[in-house]
Every structure is written in C-alpha cells, then in structure tokens.
Amino acid sequence: MNRFYELSFLIVQMAFVGVMNLFFLMPSYASTTNVVFSGTLLDSPPCIVNDGKNIVVDFGEELMTTRIDGKEYRKKIDFTLDCTSAISSKQRVKISGNTTLFGFDGEVLSTPKDGLGIAIYLNDVRYVLGEWINFNVPAVPEFYAVPQKKDNVKLSGGEFHAMASLIVDYQ
C-alpha cells in the first residue's frame, strides 16, 4: 500500500513537471513594443529678471513721518527683463510677499516698523499683491512702490525695510 502511494505520488509529480515544461515552452501569443519618453529641458528660465540681481528700491534717508500718506515718496520699481530665450512674447508677472491689510488703505507689504507698510502700484492703479499681470515682451509693466502709514498712527523715526518677490512666468 505504501508503494502504491509512492508510485502515485511520483506519477503526479512527473505529470506536473511535464505540464509546467509545456507551459513555459509553448510559444507566447503576447505582443511587445517599446515605450519612448521624451521632453525638452530648458537650460535656463525663458526670462532673466534684473540680470539675476536683487531689485533695490531706495526711498532715501529723509522721509518725513508726517508726510507719509501713500502718495508722497513714490518710487519706480526699476528692473530689467531679458526674454531673448523665451519661446513666446506672452509673459506674466506678479509681486508677492508678506502682507498686511489691517488699518491700511488696502493691502501693503509688511515692514518691521510698527504702522508702516509699502503699497505697490501698477502704473497709477493700486496693485493687488500676488495677482498675475499678463503682458507681451518688450512692453514690460511698470510697478511703483510708496510708503504708507496705518490709519491714525504716529510713526517713529528709524530705518525700515520690506521684502517681496517679483516673478516672471511665460504663458
């Protein structure tokens, strides 16, 4: 009885191995093809802002705290824009940074000087910080900065600064 069991087991094993060999040796009816991935890497941004240098707006050293009204001491945010590598003349720009709204006539860039912010204008219209402005090179939008004090605040003297990012993107 034991031999019968061993013999049956051996036959089943051989049959299994034979079927497996046939399975792997049978021709496959699947089709294969290559997948190709491609793209274009840009070596540098399509536009270079201000030759890669910081943009500095210096209001000077003689700002009278009593004359800061959101109009006085207006300065152009002067920068260069080289888009010779751009694929298209259609561009967009935005200025963003740490802002505050409370107590000011609109949103301003924050400064560490209590009660003082920097308002940004697009030409003569108050600019909404962080909003994309579409333009076509070489006509670059003109931005202006002006110190603004909080309503009903008496400013104290001393230095101030604010930081923002000017971002140019292509469309």
GROMACS elastic network, one bead per residue, 0.5 to 0.9 nm:
[ bonds ]
;  ai    aj funct       b0    kb
    1     4     6  0.51146   500
    1     5     6  0.63785   500
    1     6     6  0.87951   500
    2     5     6  0.51456   500
    2     6     6  0.63314   500
    2     7     6  0.86498   500
    3     6     6  0.50390   500
    3     7     6  0.60328   500
    3     8     6  0.84759   500
    4     7     6  0.50871   500
    4     8     6  0.60548   500
    4     9     6  0.84548   500
    5     8     6  0.51173   500
    5     9     6  0.60632   500
    5    10     6  0.85545   500
    6     9     6  0.50521   500
    6    10     6  0.60835   500
    6    11     6  0.86422   500
    7    10     6  0.50581   500
    7    11     6  0.62259   500
    7    12     6  0.86664   500
    8    11     6  0.51530   500
    8    12     6  0.62127   500
    8    13     6  0.85968   500
    9    12     6  0.51554   500
    9    13     6  0.61583   500
    9    14     6  0.86576   500
   10    13     6  0.50545   500
   10    14     6  0.61696   500
   10    15     6  0.85512   500
   11    14     6  0.51498   500
   11    15     6  0.60875   500
   11    16     6  0.85758   500
   12    15     6  0.50681   500
   12    16     6  0.61356   500
   12    17     6  0.86859   500
   13    16     6  0.51168   500
   13    17     6  0.62431   500
   13    18     6  0.85692   500
   14    17     6  0.51424   500
   14    18     6  0.60678   500
   14    19     6  0.85892   500
   15    18     6  0.50599   500
   15    19     6  0.61529   500
   15    20     6  0.85793   500
   16    19     6  0.51916   500
   16    20     6  0.61404   500
   16    21     6  0.85919   500
   17    20     6  0.50819   500
   17    21     6  0.60932   500
   17    22     6  0.86085   500
   18    21     6  0.51178   500
   18    22     6  0.62401   500
   18    23     6  0.86201   500
   19    22     6  0.50984   500
   19    23     6  0.61575   500
   19    24     6  0.88040   500
   20    24     6  0.63235   500
   20    25     6  0.84890   500
   21    24     6  0.53387   500
   21    25     6  0.59330   500
   21    26     6  0.83588   500
   22    25     6  0.50641   500
   22    26     6  0.57650   500
   23    26     6  0.54420   500
   23    27     6  0.86860   500
   24    27     6  0.80524   500
   24    28     6  0.88045   500
   25    28     6  0.86904   500
   28    31     6  0.84573   500
   41    44     6  0.88319   500
   42    45     6  0.68468   500
   42    46     6  0.79577   500
   43    46     6  0.89026   500
   44    47     6  0.82330   500
   44    48     6  0.85377   500
   44    85     6  0.83894   500
   45    48     6  0.66378   500
   45    83     6  0.88134   500
   45    85     6  0.78743   500
   45    86     6  0.79787   500
   45   169     6  0.86382   500
   46    82     6  0.83545   500
   46    83     6  0.58500   500
   46    84     6  0.74102   500
   46    85     6  0.50180   500
   46    87     6  0.71952   500
   46    88     6  0.88832   500
   46   169     6  0.80862   500
   46   170     6  0.72966   500
   47    81     6  0.65260   500
   47    82     6  0.53435   500
   47    84     6  0.71232   500
   47    85     6  0.66690   500
   47    86     6  0.62428   500
   47    91     6  0.89359   500
   47   168     6  0.71522   500
   47   169     6  0.78326   500
   47   170     6  0.81706   500
   48    51     6  0.59097   500
   48    52     6  0.63587   500
   48    80     6  0.80968   500
   48    81     6  0.57553   500
   48    82     6  0.50957   500
   48    83     6  0.64678   500
   48    84     6  0.88865   500
   48    85     6  0.89488   500
   48   168     6  0.84397   500
   49    52     6  0.57135   500
   49    53     6  0.76296   500
   49    54     6  0.88850   500
   49    55     6  0.89407   500
   49    79     6  0.70412   500
   49    80     6  0.58573   500
   49    82     6  0.65838   500
   49    83     6  0.86931   500
   49   166     6  0.84268   500
   49   167     6  0.83213   500
   49   168     6  0.75698   500
   50    53     6  0.55369   500
   50    54     6  0.71264   500
   50    55     6  0.69235   500
   50    78     6  0.87931   500
   50    79     6  0.52151   500
   50    81     6  0.59266   500
   50    82     6  0.78986   500
   51    54     6  0.86922   500
   51    79     6  0.88557   500
   51    80     6  0.70913   500
   51    81     6  0.76750   500
   51    82     6  0.77825   500
   55    77     6  0.75211   500
   55    78     6  0.72237   500
   55    79     6  0.64041   500
   55   166     6  0.88069   500
   56    77     6  0.77186   500
   56    78     6  0.80313   500
   56    79     6  0.88389   500
   57    75     6  0.70507   500
   57    76     6  0.75625   500
   57    77     6  0.61576   500
   57    78     6  0.76379   500
   57   145     6  0.78699   500
   58    61     6  0.86386   500
   58    75     6  0.79972   500
   59    62     6  0.82172   500
   59    63     6  0.75043   500
   59    73     6  0.67581   500
   59    74     6  0.80649   500
   59    75     6  0.70439   500
   59   146     6  0.85197   500
   59   147     6  0.85254   500
   60    63     6  0.69820   500
   61   159     6  0.83006   500
   63    66     6  0.86647   500
   63    67     6  0.75333   500
   63    68     6  0.75708   500
   63    73     6  0.75192   500
   63   157     6  0.89708   500
   64    67     6  0.53521   500
   64    68     6  0.67630   500
   64   157     6  0.83749   500
   65    68     6  0.56008   500
   65    69     6  0.89783   500
   65   149     6  0.86519   500
   65   154     6  0.77695   500
   65   155     6  0.57765   500
   65   156     6  0.70424   500
   65   157     6  0.69543   500
   66    69     6  0.79774   500
   66   154     6  0.79936   500
   66   155     6  0.78026   500
   67    70     6  0.89498   500
   67    71     6  0.89934   500
   67    72     6  0.66841   500
   67    73     6  0.86514   500
   68    71     6  0.73333   500
   68    72     6  0.59539   500
   68    73     6  0.74717   500
   68   146     6  0.86393   500
   68   147     6  0.63367   500
   68   148     6  0.59300   500
   68   149     6  0.63546   500
   69    72     6  0.61015   500
   69    73     6  0.89096   500
   69   146     6  0.87967   500
   69   147     6  0.74464   500
   69   148     6  0.56419   500
   69   149     6  0.64863   500
   70    73     6  0.81585   500
   70    74     6  0.80046   500
   70   105     6  0.84977   500
   70   118     6  0.83618   500
   70   119     6  0.71216   500
   70   146     6  0.58823   500
   70   147     6  0.56994   500
   70   149     6  0.70973   500
   71    74     6  0.61406   500
   71   146     6  0.64305   500
   71   147     6  0.77469   500
   71   148     6  0.77960   500
   72   146     6  0.70580   500
   72   147     6  0.76679   500
   72   148     6  0.87755   500
   73   145     6  0.84956   500
   73   146     6  0.59861   500
   73   147     6  0.69108   500
   74   144     6  0.66561   500
   74   145     6  0.57400   500
   74   147     6  0.73277   500
   75    78     6  0.85701   500
   75   143     6  0.87844   500
   75   144     6  0.55130   500
   75   145     6  0.53525   500
   75   146     6  0.63237   500
   76   142     6  0.74315   500
   76   143     6  0.61261   500
   76   145     6  0.63029   500
   76   146     6  0.88256   500
   77   142     6  0.73296   500
   77   143     6  0.54441   500
   77   144     6  0.51847   500
   77   145     6  0.65054   500
   78   142     6  0.80257   500
   78   143     6  0.78653   500
   78   144     6  0.83805   500
   80   140     6  0.89976   500
   81   137     6  0.87972   500
   81   138     6  0.84945   500
   81   140     6  0.78294   500
   81   168     6  0.89408   500
   82    85     6  0.80076   500
   82    86     6  0.88313   500
   82   138     6  0.88758   500
   83    86     6  0.51805   500
   83    87     6  0.87531   500
   83    88     6  0.88583   500
   83    89     6  0.78453   500
   83   137     6  0.73195   500
   83   138     6  0.82393   500
   84    87     6  0.85016   500
   85    88     6  0.88700   500
   86    89     6  0.68517   500
   86    90     6  0.88676   500
   86    91     6  0.89500   500
   86   170     6  0.76767   500
   87    90     6  0.87597   500
   87   170     6  0.83918   500
   88    91     6  0.75853   500
   88   136     6  0.85829   500
   88   137     6  0.85917   500
   88   170     6  0.73696   500
   88   171     6  0.75909   500
   89   135     6  0.81816   500
   89   136     6  0.51123   500
   89   138     6  0.76082   500
   89   170     6  0.80724   500
   89   171     6  0.86155   500
   90   134     6  0.73442   500
   90   135     6  0.60541   500
   90   137     6  0.66220   500
   90   170     6  0.62413   500
   90   171     6  0.56874   500
   91   133     6  0.84598   500
   91   134     6  0.59185   500
   91   135     6  0.53903   500
   91   136     6  0.57918   500
   91   137     6  0.69888   500
   91   168     6  0.69546   500
   91   169     6  0.57728   500
   91   171     6  0.54708   500
   92   132     6  0.60922   500
   92   133     6  0.52488   500
   92   135     6  0.56929   500
   92   136     6  0.80900   500
   92   167     6  0.82399   500
   92   168     6  0.56928   500
   92   169     6  0.52693   500
   92   170     6  0.60481   500
   92   171     6  0.69249   500
   93   131     6  0.82193   500
   93   132     6  0.54915   500
   93   133     6  0.52367   500
   93   134     6  0.66257   500
   93   135     6  0.78426   500
   93   141     6  0.82482   500
   93   166     6  0.70461   500
   93   167     6  0.54911   500
   93   169     6  0.62632   500
   93   170     6  0.86929   500
   94   129     6  0.73298   500
   94   130     6  0.56012   500
   94   131     6  0.57298   500
   94   133     6  0.62297   500
   94   165     6  0.79964   500
   94   166     6  0.57597   500
   94   167     6  0.53821   500
   94   168     6  0.67734   500
   94   169     6  0.87200   500
   95   120     6  0.86670   500
   95   127     6  0.89889   500
   95   128     6  0.87367   500
   95   129     6  0.57928   500
   95   130     6  0.54513   500
   95   131     6  0.74055   500
   95   132     6  0.81553   500
   95   164     6  0.65501   500
   95   165     6  0.54565   500
   95   167     6  0.63655   500
   96    99     6  0.82138   500
   96   109     6  0.83633   500
   96   129     6  0.53675   500
   96   131     6  0.81221   500
   96   163     6  0.89303   500
   96   164     6  0.55191   500
   96   165     6  0.53243   500
   96   166     6  0.67327   500
   96   167     6  0.81843   500
   97   109     6  0.64406   500
   97   110     6  0.81415   500
   97   129     6  0.76333   500
   97   130     6  0.78077   500
   97   162     6  0.86370   500
   97   163     6  0.64731   500
   97   165     6  0.61330   500
   98   108     6  0.84407   500
   98   109     6  0.57542   500
   98   110     6  0.57481   500
   98   111     6  0.86721   500
   98   162     6  0.84414   500
   98   163     6  0.75571   500
   98   164     6  0.72456   500
   99   107     6  0.64831   500
   99   108     6  0.54321   500
   99   110     6  0.50265   500
   99   111     6  0.87701   500
   99   117     6  0.83561   500
   99   129     6  0.81086   500
  100   103     6  0.86071   500
  100   104     6  0.79213   500
  100   106     6  0.85996   500
  100   107     6  0.57423   500
  100   108     6  0.56169   500
  100   109     6  0.64162   500
  100   110     6  0.58530   500
  100   117     6  0.78819   500
  101   104     6  0.55931   500
  101   105     6  0.75495   500
  101   106     6  0.58763   500
  101   108     6  0.63865   500
  101   109     6  0.88944   500
  102   105     6  0.85066   500
  102   106     6  0.83786   500
  102   107     6  0.81145   500
  102   150     6  0.81077   500
  103   106     6  0.84877   500
  103   115     6  0.83347   500
  103   149     6  0.86677   500
  103   150     6  0.52022   500
  103   151     6  0.55388   500
  103   152     6  0.84280   500
  104   107     6  0.68190   500
  104   108     6  0.73884   500
  104   115     6  0.85984   500
  104   116     6  0.88598   500
  104   117     6  0.81053   500
  104   148     6  0.76126   500
  104   149     6  0.69205   500
  104   151     6  0.60341   500
  105   108     6  0.83723   500
  105   148     6  0.83134   500
  105   149     6  0.88105   500
  105   150     6  0.77331   500
  105   151     6  0.77734   500
  106   119     6  0.80020   500
  106   126     6  0.83051   500
  106   128     6  0.85236   500
  107   117     6  0.86942   500
  107   118     6  0.87618   500
  107   119     6  0.70050   500
  107   120     6  0.87357   500
  107   127     6  0.88184   500
  107   128     6  0.71896   500
  107   129     6  0.73283   500
  108   116     6  0.88496   500
  108   117     6  0.53391   500
  108   118     6  0.51516   500
  108   120     6  0.71468   500
  108   128     6  0.89451   500
  108   129     6  0.78660   500
  108   147     6  0.88962   500
  108   148     6  0.78546   500
  109   116     6  0.89621   500
  109   117     6  0.53870   500
  109   119     6  0.64279   500
  109   120     6  0.80623   500
  109   129     6  0.83375   500
  109   162     6  0.64979   500
  109   163     6  0.75360   500
  109   164     6  0.75255   500
  110   113     6  0.83826   500
  110   116     6  0.73513   500
  110   117     6  0.50555   500
  110   118     6  0.67988   500
  110   161     6  0.85649   500
  110   162     6  0.61794   500
  110   163     6  0.81042   500
  111   114     6  0.74061   500
  111   115     6  0.83888   500
  111   116     6  0.62454   500
  111   117     6  0.55652   500
  111   118     6  0.75618   500
  111   160     6  0.64493   500
  111   161     6  0.57244   500
  111   162     6  0.50381   500
  111   163     6  0.81840   500
  112   115     6  0.87341   500
  112   116     6  0.79185   500
  112   117     6  0.87355   500
  112   160     6  0.67413   500
  112   161     6  0.72292   500
  112   162     6  0.78189   500
  113   116     6  0.56268   500
  113   117     6  0.79788   500
  113   155     6  0.83180   500
  113   156     6  0.83342   500
  113   158     6  0.82107   500
  113   159     6  0.79012   500
  113   160     6  0.59026   500
  113   161     6  0.80714   500
  114   117     6  0.85826   500
  114   149     6  0.89488   500
  114   150     6  0.86177   500
  114   153     6  0.88154   500
  114   155     6  0.74188   500
  114   156     6  0.83608   500
  115   148     6  0.84367   500
  115   149     6  0.55172   500
  115   151     6  0.81198   500
  115   153     6  0.62125   500
  115   154     6  0.77807   500
  115   155     6  0.65324   500
  116   147     6  0.69998   500
  116   148     6  0.58750   500
  116   150     6  0.61422   500
  116   153     6  0.89123   500
  116   155     6  0.74111   500
  116   160     6  0.83903   500
  117   146     6  0.85410   500
  117   147     6  0.59189   500
  117   148     6  0.52931   500
  117   149     6  0.62101   500
  117   150     6  0.76268   500
  117   162     6  0.79149   500
  118   145     6  0.63487   500
  118   146     6  0.56009   500
  118   148     6  0.57316   500
  118   149     6  0.84624   500
  118   161     6  0.89424   500
  118   162     6  0.73186   500
  119   126     6  0.76357   500
  119   127     6  0.80404   500
  119   144     6  0.82673   500
  119   145     6  0.56949   500
  119   146     6  0.52986   500
  119   147     6  0.61653   500
  119   148     6  0.62816   500
  120   125     6  0.87680   500
  120   126     6  0.62843   500
  120   127     6  0.55614   500
  120   128     6  0.78158   500
  120   129     6  0.75051   500
  120   143     6  0.68066   500
  120   144     6  0.56203   500
  120   146     6  0.65424   500
  120   147     6  0.89286   500
  121   124     6  0.60185   500
  121   125     6  0.54090   500
  121   128     6  0.82747   500
  121   142     6  0.83384   500
  121   143     6  0.55147   500
  121   145     6  0.63150   500
  121   146     6  0.80600   500
  122   125     6  0.53402   500
  122   126     6  0.62314   500
  122   127     6  0.53685   500
  122   128     6  0.89469   500
  122   141     6  0.70992   500
  122   142     6  0.58956   500
  122   144     6  0.64181   500
  123   126     6  0.81827   500
  123   127     6  0.87290   500
  123   141     6  0.76630   500
  123   142     6  0.55888   500
  123   143     6  0.58970   500
  123   144     6  0.68169   500
  124   127     6  0.88895   500
  124   143     6  0.87602   500
  124   144     6  0.82888   500
  127   130     6  0.88109   500
  127   131     6  0.78948   500
  127   143     6  0.83437   500
  128   131     6  0.57977   500
  129   132     6  0.87873   500
  133   141     6  0.80427   500
  134   141     6  0.87352   500
  134   171     6  0.85280   500
  135   138     6  0.86112   500
  135   139     6  0.68388   500
  135   140     6  0.66225   500
  135   141     6  0.70682   500
  136   139     6  0.57841   500
  136   140     6  0.71792   500
  137   140     6  0.62193   500
  149   152     6  0.84710   500
  149   153     6  0.70340   500
  149   154     6  0.83715   500
  149   155     6  0.74796   500
  150   153     6  0.56590   500
  150   154     6  0.85357   500
  150   155     6  0.87841   500
  151   154     6  0.88998   500
